[in-house]
Amino acid sequence: MTSKLEQLKQYTTVVADTGDLDAIARLKPVDATTNPSLLLKAAALPRYAGLLEQAVAGCTGDLGLACDRFAVAVGQEILKVIPGRVSTEVDARLSFDSQATIDRAERLIELYGQAGIARQRVLIKIAATWEGIRAAERLEQAGIQTNLTLLFSFAQAAACADAGVFLISPFVGRIYDWYKKAEGRDFAGAEDPGVQSVTRIYNYYKANGYGTVVMGASFRNLGQIEQLAGCDRLTISPELLQQLAEEQGPVERRLAPGTSGEARQVLDEQAFRWALNEDAMGTEKLAEGIRLFARDQLKLEALLGGKV
């Protein structure tokens, strides 16, 4: 029998959630995603020392530009070993400023272009706030495709689809963490709240003919991954990818187009904010995720600042 990873690849596009080139080369995903936390980890790897030095060269103390240059340099290296796309994230501190998000996204695309990388191989990651979704809508219209991240609530998913974003990344593991703590019990299989969230979004998109790609993210165990076999894409850590590569046993397709889903919802700003406010988990995890990414962005800036 083939490994669980090879079986999963029959139903789902597998994406590596890492900046570790060795892991990417070994596990052979189609795409790869990065974020400030993963870039901070990558910055500690000896193989990236030269990229850190290049990132600060000529930045005249602009640490935001140095971070963008490092992110693009890492993305450029990743693209050498994958056939698909890399996701590069906008500074999380801009999550509530649509124009600043657009400006930063355009700079990232420009930096990739200067490195000879076509925009078709890059997804710009943006937090799925109201302002982030509006920025993504304008970027998509300008031909820059986006990956809306830190997505925890159905309201975020519905708004992203109506904005025409290319891809969303609903966070399975962080939803699971919140409910496990809130209810004081564990969850497994189809009763996992993170699995249920992605399943609901997937079925809603397919039932209403949305083209937005659903990419489950932030997994805690193989069971969550196997329950979402058939999802458009799954972005998985190298540790869990390795486990999938080593394990045998059947992997059944769980998600497929044609399953009934809810009627289309169109949310204006007031309805979006109210729906998100009513979702305690979504509200808390979105705010926490932005804070954590912003904190790691500051750490990366401090690391680069020490080399200026």
PESUL-V414334 format. One record per residue. RES is the residue in one letter. PSI is psi as a letter, one per 40 degrees, with the letter a starting at -180 (999 if undefined). OMEGA is omega as a letter, one per 40 degrees, with the letter a starting at -180 (none if undefined). D_FIRST is the distance of its C-alpha to the first C-alpha in Angstrom with 1 decimal. Layout:
BEGIN
res	psi	omega	d_first
RES	PSI	OMEGA	D_FIRST
RES	PSI	OMEGA	D_FIRST
END
This chain:
BEGIN
res	psi	omega	d_first
M	i	i	0.0
T	i	a	3.8
S	i	i	6.6
K	d	i	8.9
L	d	a	11.4
E	d	i	9.9
Q	d	i	9.3
L	d	a	12.8
K	e	i	14.3
Q	d	a	13.8
Y	d	a	16.3
T	i	i	18.4
T	h	a	20.1
V	h	a	19.4
V	h	i	22.6
A	h	a	23.3
D	g	a	26.1
T	i	i	27.8
G	e	a	30.3
D	h	a	28.6
L	d	a	28.2
D	d	i	26.2
A	d	i	23.6
I	d	a	23.6
A	d	a	23.3
R	d	a	20.4
L	e	i	18.3
K	f	i	19.4
P	i	i	20.3
V	d	a	22.4
D	i	i	25.3
A	i	i	26.8
T	i	i	29.4
T	i	i	32.2
N	i	a	34.9
P	d	a	37.9
S	d	i	36.1
L	d	i	33.3
L	d	i	36.1
L	d	i	38.0
K	d	i	35.1
A	d	a	34.7
A	d	i	38.4
A	e	a	38.1
L	h	a	35.7
P	d	a	37.8
R	e	a	36.3
Y	e	a	37.9
A	d	a	41.4
G	d	i	42.7
L	d	i	41.6
L	d	a	43.5
E	d	i	46.6
Q	d	a	46.3
A	d	a	45.8
V	e	a	49.2
A	h	i	51.1
G	e	a	53.7
C	e	i	52.8
T	f	i	56.3
G	e	i	55.1
D	g	a	53.2
L	d	i	50.2
G	d	i	48.7
L	d	i	48.6
A	d	i	47.3
C	d	i	44.4
D	d	i	43.6
R	d	i	43.9
F	d	i	41.4
A	d	i	39.0
V	d	i	39.2
A	d	i	39.0
V	d	i	35.7
G	d	i	34.4
Q	d	i	35.6
E	d	i	33.6
I	d	a	30.4
L	e	i	30.9
K	d	a	30.9
V	e	i	27.2
I	i	a	25.8
P	e	a	26.2
G	b	a	27.3
R	i	i	29.8
V	i	i	31.0
S	h	a	32.8
T	h	a	36.0
E	i	i	38.0
V	i	i	41.7
D	h	a	43.7
A	d	i	43.2
R	e	i	47.0
L	e	a	47.5
S	e	a	45.5
F	f	a	48.8
D	h	a	50.4
S	d	a	49.2
Q	d	i	51.4
A	d	i	50.5
T	d	i	46.8
I	d	a	47.3
D	d	a	49.4
R	d	i	46.8
A	d	i	44.0
E	d	i	46.2
R	d	i	46.8
L	d	i	43.1
I	d	i	42.6
E	d	i	45.7
L	d	i	44.5
Y	d	i	41.2
G	d	i	43.3
Q	d	i	45.5
A	e	i	42.4
G	e	a	41.5
I	h	i	38.6
A	i	a	38.9
R	d	i	38.9
Q	e	i	36.1
R	e	a	33.7
V	h	i	35.0
L	h	i	34.9
I	h	a	37.7
K	h	a	36.7
I	h	i	39.4
A	h	a	39.8
A	f	i	39.9
T	i	i	43.5
W	d	a	45.9
E	d	i	47.4
G	d	i	44.0
I	d	i	43.0
R	d	i	46.4
A	d	a	45.9
A	d	i	42.5
E	d	a	44.0
R	d	i	46.7
L	d	i	44.2
E	d	i	42.0
Q	d	i	45.2
A	e	i	46.0
G	e	i	42.7
I	h	a	41.1
Q	i	a	37.8
T	i	i	37.1
N	h	a	34.5
L	h	a	36.1
T	a	a	35.0
L	f	a	35.9
L	h	a	35.3
F	d	a	35.4
S	i	i	37.4
F	d	i	37.2
A	d	i	40.6
Q	d	a	39.4
A	d	a	36.5
A	d	a	39.0
A	d	i	41.5
C	d	a	39.0
A	d	a	38.0
D	d	i	41.6
A	e	i	42.4
G	f	i	39.9
V	i	a	37.8
F	d	a	34.8
L	i	i	32.4
I	i	i	32.4
S	g	i	30.6
P	h	a	30.8
F	g	a	30.3
V	d	a	27.9
G	d	a	28.3
R	d	i	32.1
I	d	i	32.6
Y	d	a	30.6
D	d	a	32.8
W	d	a	36.0
Y	d	i	35.3
K	d	i	34.0
K	d	a	37.3
A	d	a	39.5
E	e	i	38.4
G	f	i	37.7
R	i	a	34.3
D	i	i	30.6
F	i	i	28.4
A	i	i	24.8
G	a	a	22.6
A	e	i	24.6
E	e	i	27.9
D	h	a	27.5
P	d	i	30.6
G	d	i	28.9
V	d	a	26.0
Q	d	a	28.8
S	d	a	30.8
V	d	i	28.2
T	d	i	27.3
R	d	a	31.0
I	d	a	31.7
Y	d	a	28.8
N	d	i	30.0
Y	d	i	33.6
Y	d	a	33.0
K	d	a	31.2
A	d	a	33.8
N	e	i	36.7
G	f	i	35.4
Y	i	i	35.3
G	e	a	33.7
T	h	a	33.3
V	h	i	29.7
V	h	a	28.3
M	g	i	26.5
G	i	a	25.6
A	i	i	26.5
S	g	a	27.3
F	i	i	24.4
R	d	a	24.8
N	i	a	21.4
L	d	a	17.7
G	d	i	18.8
Q	d	a	21.2
I	d	a	18.8
E	d	i	16.3
Q	e	a	19.4
L	e	i	20.4
A	h	a	17.3
G	e	i	19.2
C	i	a	22.2
D	d	i	23.7
R	i	i	22.9
L	h	i	22.0
T	h	a	23.7
I	i	i	22.0
S	i	i	23.3
P	d	a	21.9
E	d	i	21.3
L	d	i	19.1
L	d	i	17.3
Q	d	i	16.6
Q	d	i	15.4
L	d	a	12.9
A	d	a	11.8
E	d	a	11.5
E	i	i	9.9
Q	i	i	6.6
G	i	a	7.2
P	i	i	8.2
V	h	a	10.8
E	i	i	13.5
R	h	a	16.2
R	d	a	19.4
L	h	i	22.0
A	i	i	23.2
P	i	i	26.6
G	e	i	28.8
T	i	a	28.8
S	i	i	32.4
G	i	a	33.9
E	i	i	37.4
A	i	a	40.4
R	h	i	41.1
Q	h	i	43.0
V	h	a	45.4
L	h	i	46.5
D	a	a	49.6
E	d	a	50.2
Q	d	a	51.9
A	d	i	49.3
F	d	a	46.5
R	d	i	48.3
W	d	a	49.1
A	d	i	45.5
L	d	i	44.2
N	d	a	47.0
E	e	i	46.1
D	g	a	42.6
A	d	i	43.2
M	d	a	39.6
G	d	i	39.5
T	d	a	43.0
E	d	a	42.4
K	d	i	39.0
L	d	a	40.3
A	d	i	43.4
E	d	a	41.5
G	d	i	39.0
I	d	i	41.9
R	d	a	43.7
L	d	i	40.8
F	d	i	40.1
A	d	i	43.9
R	d	i	44.1
D	d	i	41.5
Q	d	i	43.2
L	d	i	46.4
K	d	i	44.8
L	d	i	43.5
E	d	i	47.0
A	d	i	48.6
L	d	i	46.3
L	d	i	47.3
G	d	i	50.9
G	e	a	51.1
K	e	a	50.5
V	999	none	53.2
END
